[in-house]
């Protein structure tokens, strides 16, 4: 068992026992389900919209080379600097270099999972830069020194009381249970940070290749400040973010809002097409786009799972996943938790170390039905399992299924197995549920169904006679 | 119609009454039921574990057993989905791919077969009681059979069908998943059972005995037993409780 797998098991055991966590997450998501259904019903056809989104993303990803080059060309034409980075190290170096050359001291950030993926904050802080998350949820988990719990709702695991306690100890604020007051506390800190920052780092939800613009979607307005107040703006985005045409946003913006947050449209939708132009009065003097591969091209090279790059990081698959809801976002130990994370993490960080995530699924398929861009999520988990077993089968599974084949190939042995099972069953109550129980994995929490006195095939034979 | 019944191995061993009930329903409708006795398992356990070579050995044998069938009726949405949805992918590029596609097209889950092939919505059953229906994930999302079991149950005399909040939520069984990750599987099962309990239904009905094994196992272990019945048992009923 790999170290990440051991840690996953340990945390899963802990969190699944926590009934407060279970009911808290369920309650947090109930409102989302209602709103998501309400707004997806406003589409003329939600299924039709999903089909179209799939087609657009299919084109974008299958002609990624073409769309990316066009995107870079158009962006550079308006003075944007585009940096092509093969991995997290290169991206971090690029950003550090920009910061050093421009005597940056303080950096403000808006929400970006891609920068989480490359652990950018740690790298910047290690070099002495002050880095502040301006998204409220991200700011809260930054103060707690923990990664986001969810890709859209980073602090959804925390109660108002916990946030108030955190602000009290970290910011010296008065205790309050009022969400508006909590927001105001964070805002007062944040406004100062915005004014001090020399550099703003954002992510991007989409990159429109037709115009060379990035599209950012948010509810707090903090991303607008991050990308417009400081003198330098750096946007970090994965190469899969590309959409071919501007008009594609007409579909993808409402779709992202509906799937991601149960909204008709997110509060602020911003398009950024370059640094301050000569005839413009304000805006950052420099605009850098960091295009990150970081093994996305490994997924691109796999025609079976290429559609995993369709992902618009809406989090819909997490919200409906019974595994996610029961183990929580931190248990995964990945940047991208939940079903899509279980699909892509083995590609991004190594199949053998992360294959347990693909096994930790009942394959119920709720994720695939929820995915707005129709990624074949739960079947990819099955394909990851196949790829993992093909390269390095687990020894005990090999023995188990060798025995299984012998039994299933011969109806006589199968019948003999049933008879032996019935004998074994007589003695099972002696050990049931104890450490000596060979079926303990089942019986610790569940009663075992008894083998019938006569199997169906025996009854069928008797009936024929 | 000549119907070849596929009785999944655990139904054969633990729930023979489910298969007997299905035979009764199909025969009552005037059809000939056959049970190819050489059948064992469809190969889903190694398939879901990722051991597709092993799965192919058992699945190939299973296909040969049903090769001459006119219609195959599977008494489980999960094993039915294995044959209908996953055989073509498992044998993609294999010499037996055409056979896999043929088996796939001939296979139907029990409720699917009744409603969509035989066009029967009322089998003349009567069953007194309040029940809730659990959608097995393979029935619901691989085979898209949300309506057929409900259509059949709505026509059962005396049966009051109530929907639970989490009808479409997985019970947490998931085959090997249930013993590889027992803590997650059990937590999912508890959520399911709580939702069933909240309906006040005395009976839980499903098209998948494997889900019912999980649901019943949790109910029994937590000391709040509830009758779990396969759809076929309810449809075979003539007023009195089965078994």
Interface residues (C-beta under 8 A of the other chain):
Chain A: X9 X12 X13 X16 X17 X22 X26 X322 X323 X325 X326 X327 X359 X360 X361 X362 X363 X364 X365 X366 X368 X369 X382 X384 X385 X386 X387 X388 X389 X390 X393 X397 X398 X401 X402 X404 X405 X407 X408 X409 X411 X414 X418 X421 X441 X442 X444 X445 X446 X447 X448 X449 X450 X451 X452 X454 X455 X456 X457 X458 X459 X460 X461
Chain B: X7 X9 X11 X12 X13 X14 X15 X16 X17 X19 X20 X35 X37 X38 X39 X40 X41 X43 X45 X46 X47 X48 X49 X50 X51 X52 X54 X57 X58 X61 X137 X140 X141 X142 X168 X169 X170 X172 X173 X174 X175 X176 X177 X178 X179 X180 X181 X182 X183 X184 X185 X186 X187 X188 X189 X191 X213 X214 X216 X217 X218 X220 X221
